[in-house]
Amino acid sequence: MKTVKIQIVLCSILVAGFLAGCATENESQLQAKAKISKADAQTTALAKVPNGTIKDCELEREHGKLIWSFCFTSPDSKDITEVNVDAITGAVVNVEHEKGGK
Protein backbone atom coordinates (compact mmCIF):
# COMPACT_ATOMS: atom_id res chain seq x y z
CA MET A 1 0.00 0.00 0.00
CA LYS A 2 2.85 2.38 0.87
CA THR A 3 4.49 1.72 -2.53
CA VAL A 4 1.27 2.64 -4.35
CA LYS A 5 1.07 5.95 -2.48
CA ILE A 6 4.68 6.74 -3.37
CA GLN A 7 3.99 5.95 -7.03
CA ILE A 8 0.93 8.20 -7.03
CA VAL A 9 2.90 11.06 -5.47
CA LEU A 10 5.74 10.62 -7.98
CA CYS A 11 3.32 10.54 -10.91
CA SER A 12 1.61 13.68 -9.61
CA ILE A 13 4.95 15.47 -9.38
CA LEU A 14 5.89 14.41 -12.92
CA VAL A 15 2.54 15.54 -14.34
CA ALA A 16 2.78 18.89 -12.55
CA GLY A 17 6.29 19.40 -13.92
CA PHE A 18 5.17 18.51 -17.43
CA LEU A 19 2.20 20.90 -17.27
CA ALA A 20 4.40 23.70 -15.92
CA GLY A 21 6.80 23.16 -18.80
CA CYS A 22 3.97 23.37 -21.31
CA ALA A 23 2.72 26.61 -19.76
CA THR A 24 5.95 28.52 -20.35
CA GLU A 25 6.18 30.72 -23.37
CA ASN A 26 8.82 30.01 -25.96
CA GLU A 27 11.07 32.69 -27.42
CA SER A 28 8.99 33.25 -30.55
CA GLN A 29 5.85 33.77 -28.45
CA LEU A 30 7.71 36.30 -26.29
CA GLN A 31 9.10 38.06 -29.40
CA ALA A 32 5.56 38.41 -30.76
CA LYS A 33 4.46 40.15 -27.54
CA ALA A 34 7.42 42.54 -27.28
CA LYS A 35 6.67 46.07 -28.48
CA ILE A 36 10.27 47.23 -28.01
CA SER A 37 12.87 45.75 -30.36
CA LYS A 38 16.06 44.18 -29.07
CA ALA A 39 18.07 46.96 -30.76
CA ASP A 40 16.06 49.74 -29.09
CA ALA A 41 16.22 48.02 -25.71
CA GLN A 42 19.97 47.56 -26.16
CA THR A 43 20.43 51.29 -26.82
CA THR A 44 18.46 52.09 -23.66
CA ALA A 45 20.43 49.58 -21.57
CA LEU A 46 23.78 50.74 -22.92
CA ALA A 47 23.02 54.26 -21.67
CA LYS A 48 23.21 52.80 -18.13
CA VAL A 49 26.62 51.17 -18.81
CA PRO A 50 28.32 53.55 -21.29
CA ASN A 51 31.61 51.63 -21.64
CA GLY A 52 29.97 48.24 -21.36
CA THR A 53 30.18 45.26 -23.67
CA ILE A 54 27.21 42.93 -23.90
CA LYS A 55 28.02 39.50 -22.51
CA ASP A 56 24.50 38.09 -22.72
CA CYS A 57 20.99 39.12 -23.76
CA GLU A 58 17.65 37.41 -23.41
CA LEU A 59 13.96 38.16 -23.65
CA GLU A 60 12.17 36.73 -20.63
CA ARG A 61 9.29 37.07 -18.24
CA GLU A 62 10.39 38.17 -14.80
CA HIS A 63 7.99 39.04 -11.96
CA GLY A 64 5.15 39.06 -14.49
CA LYS A 65 6.86 41.57 -16.80
CA LEU A 66 8.22 40.90 -20.25
CA ILE A 67 11.78 42.23 -20.20
CA TRP A 68 14.94 42.40 -22.23
CA SER A 69 17.76 41.40 -19.90
CA PHE A 70 21.28 42.53 -20.80
CA CYS A 71 24.46 41.55 -18.95
CA PHE A 72 27.40 43.90 -19.47
CA THR A 73 31.07 43.69 -18.68
CA SER A 74 33.26 46.78 -18.36
CA PRO A 75 36.94 47.05 -19.33
CA ASP A 76 37.93 48.43 -15.91
CA SER A 77 36.09 45.82 -13.80
CA LYS A 78 35.38 42.10 -13.47
CA ASP A 79 31.88 42.88 -12.24
CA ILE A 80 28.75 42.27 -14.30
CA THR A 81 26.02 44.87 -14.65
CA GLU A 82 22.58 43.51 -15.51
CA VAL A 83 20.12 45.99 -17.02
CA ASN A 84 16.48 45.01 -17.50
CA VAL A 85 14.39 46.96 -20.00
CA ASP A 86 10.60 46.57 -20.14
CA ALA A 87 9.82 45.02 -23.54
CA ILE A 88 6.43 46.76 -23.64
CA THR A 89 7.24 50.31 -22.48
CA GLY A 90 10.99 50.57 -23.10
CA ALA A 91 11.64 51.79 -19.55
CA VAL A 92 14.59 50.56 -17.50
CA VAL A 93 13.06 48.48 -14.71
CA ASN A 94 16.19 47.31 -12.91
CA VAL A 95 19.95 47.76 -12.83
CA GLU A 96 21.91 45.25 -10.76
CA HIS A 97 25.63 44.98 -10.14
CA GLU A 98 27.14 41.54 -9.48
CA LYS A 99 30.63 41.25 -8.03
CA GLY A 100 33.15 39.19 -9.98
CA GLY A 101 30.82 38.14 -12.78
CA LYS A 102 28.41 35.25 -13.15
C-alpha positions as CSV (number, residue, x, y, z in Angstrom):
1,M,0.0,0.0,0.0
2,K,2.9,2.4,0.9
3,T,4.5,1.7,-2.5
4,V,1.3,2.6,-4.3
5,K,1.1,6.0,-2.5
6,I,4.7,6.7,-3.4
7,Q,4.0,5.9,-7.0
8,I,0.9,8.2,-7.0
9,V,2.9,11.1,-5.5
10,L,5.7,10.6,-8.0
11,C,3.3,10.5,-10.9
12,S,1.6,13.7,-9.6
13,I,5.0,15.5,-9.4
14,L,5.9,14.4,-12.9
15,V,2.5,15.5,-14.3
16,A,2.8,18.9,-12.6
17,G,6.3,19.4,-13.9
18,F,5.2,18.5,-17.4
19,L,2.2,20.9,-17.3
20,A,4.4,23.7,-15.9
21,G,6.8,23.2,-18.8
22,C,4.0,23.4,-21.3
23,A,2.7,26.6,-19.8
24,T,6.0,28.5,-20.3
25,E,6.2,30.7,-23.4
26,N,8.8,30.0,-26.0
27,E,11.1,32.7,-27.4
28,S,9.0,33.3,-30.6
29,Q,5.9,33.8,-28.4
30,L,7.7,36.3,-26.3
31,Q,9.1,38.1,-29.4
32,A,5.6,38.4,-30.8
33,K,4.5,40.2,-27.5
34,A,7.4,42.5,-27.3
35,K,6.7,46.1,-28.5
36,I,10.3,47.2,-28.0
37,S,12.9,45.7,-30.4
38,K,16.1,44.2,-29.1
39,A,18.1,47.0,-30.8
40,D,16.1,49.7,-29.1
41,A,16.2,48.0,-25.7
42,Q,20.0,47.6,-26.2
43,T,20.4,51.3,-26.8
44,T,18.5,52.1,-23.7
45,A,20.4,49.6,-21.6
46,L,23.8,50.7,-22.9
47,A,23.0,54.3,-21.7
48,K,23.2,52.8,-18.1
49,V,26.6,51.2,-18.8
50,P,28.3,53.6,-21.3
51,N,31.6,51.6,-21.6
52,G,30.0,48.2,-21.4
53,T,30.2,45.3,-23.7
54,I,27.2,42.9,-23.9
55,K,28.0,39.5,-22.5
56,D,24.5,38.1,-22.7
57,C,21.0,39.1,-23.8
58,E,17.6,37.4,-23.4
59,L,14.0,38.2,-23.6
60,E,12.2,36.7,-20.6
61,R,9.3,37.1,-18.2
62,E,10.4,38.2,-14.8
63,H,8.0,39.0,-12.0
64,G,5.2,39.1,-14.5
65,K,6.9,41.6,-16.8
66,L,8.2,40.9,-20.3
67,I,11.8,42.2,-20.2
68,W,14.9,42.4,-22.2
69,S,17.8,41.4,-19.9
70,F,21.3,42.5,-20.8
71,C,24.5,41.6,-19.0
72,F,27.4,43.9,-19.5
73,T,31.1,43.7,-18.7
74,S,33.3,46.8,-18.4
75,P,36.9,47.1,-19.3
76,D,37.9,48.4,-15.9
77,S,36.1,45.8,-13.8
78,K,35.4,42.1,-13.5
79,D,31.9,42.9,-12.2
80,I,28.8,42.3,-14.3
81,T,26.0,44.9,-14.6
82,E,22.6,43.5,-15.5
83,V,20.1,46.0,-17.0
84,N,16.5,45.0,-17.5
85,V,14.4,47.0,-20.0
86,D,10.6,46.6,-20.1
87,A,9.8,45.0,-23.5
88,I,6.4,46.8,-23.6
89,T,7.2,50.3,-22.5
90,G,11.0,50.6,-23.1
91,A,11.6,51.8,-19.5
92,V,14.6,50.6,-17.5
93,V,13.1,48.5,-14.7
94,N,16.2,47.3,-12.9
95,V,20.0,47.8,-12.8
96,E,21.9,45.3,-10.8
97,H,25.6,45.0,-10.1
98,E,27.1,41.5,-9.5
99,K,30.6,41.2,-8.0
100,G,33.2,39.2,-10.0
101,G,30.8,38.1,-12.8
102,K,28.4,35.3,-13.2
